[in-house]
Amino acid sequence: MDILIGLQWGDEGKGKIIDLISRDYDIIARFNGGANAGHSIYHKDKRITLKLLPSGIFYPHIKNIIGTAVVIDPVALKAEIQQVQTITSDSDLIDRILVSQKAHLVLPTYKYWDMYYEDSPQYRTIGTTKNGIAPTYSNKILRQNIRVGDILSKDFETDVFHILNQQYAELEALGQDMPEIQELYTNFLEGCYFLKKLQITDTEIIINEALRENKKVLAEGAQATLLDIDHGTYPYVTSSNTIASAACVGLGVSPKLIDKIYGVTKAYCTRVGNGIFPTEITGSLADELREKGGEFGSNTKRPRRVGWLDLPALKYAVMINGVTDLVLTKADILNGMNEVPICTAYEINGETKTLAAVTFVDNAPRPIWKFLAGWDTPLNKINQTTQVPKELKLFISFLEEELNIPVKYLSTGPQREELIILGN
Ligand code: GDP
């Protein structure tokens, strides 16, 4: 099984790369998160944001698996499938979506818990998307939640009614504004009954049997390394594990069966929401980079914070994930710059660090910069290694040397075909 993950704070352009390489696979499997992240891909020149559906959805030969550690909002999944159905004539679409019966359901009250925590002054404001993801994982750990397989139980409606009533009463007592409970209940059940049309199954068995038959499986991660609940910039992280090893847990596949690990990084850095960002830039330079890079949330349209490439953090991400192949995106956005800044080390409390877990710093790390020569060639016009401008080649060699892994793909624009294969 191969794995593809983001190496920064998300939005690295994973969707485009998965969309492109997925044609070589038999199964694409999502292993973490919920409908809080979006992968943007192009289908028939239309930009589509997939939130829960794996990115192989537009290839008729691919099975798409939503794995055990994913949390599923049935209302959101139903809407997403219906949206995809409006742009594809594939009549087998529904048959190609398999959902783990052990995946947890996002109950409609969980969004309101998110709102309550985010908006109450006595709690930390994380900057979540308020999709109810963290409350779902919390209730999973508390062993109070219900799972996709429960939809098939005869007691399902009664169980949902009981949990919703209890949570509704708690939220009301806290003064949280909410719609009528009946509305939440009815919409949720409608979403759940739609899910029954999909294959609700033991996805870990399907994946392992496919691997035994030498079929190719790609595990697709949502969010990214520095947002990992354990290894990211806690508390400003997502509520699931996002790193490569989480694919094994999330899909039920042994670490012995992992082959390639693709890590995607932009040629610069962005992050959404609060939290440490050592190489952040502000002011008109940041506005320019944000506009040029279209750095606004694909779900939320929130402006992303922007900054330069952060090598100590990237080295950490490559190490934690065991990346075998690097994918570099958005180098085209830096086109036309005289010099491209890269942070090569941090100075923290008088110490210089070239590899760093970006966390637990009393004093913000001071980036130490290296300036590489910029390039000035519209990259989306080129499609061969020999046409890559020499300055960008030096930028790539510098990364390869520092990270000790090859850059396999150079993405040269947002479209599917805007990509150059650099290595073998
Ligand atoms: P993801 O969550 O990692 O899949 O990232 P998003 O989909 O949120 O954001 C990536 C955006 O950048 C999408 O609109 C992509 O089409 C676009 N994109 C991906 N690679 C490139 C690239 O190399 N250059 C440019 N200009 N855009 C890219």
Boltz pocket constraint, residues with backbone or C-beta under 6 A from the ligand:
constraints:
  - pocket:
      binder: B
      contacts: [[A, 6], [A, 10], [A, 11], [A, 12], [A, 13], [A, 14], [A, 15], [A, 16], [A, 38], [A, 39], [A, 40], [A, 41], [A, 292], [A, 293], [A, 298], [A, 328], [A, 329], [A, 330], [A, 331], [A, 332], [A, 333], [A, 411], [A, 412], [A, 413], [A, 414], [A, 415], [A, 418]]
      max_distance: 6.0
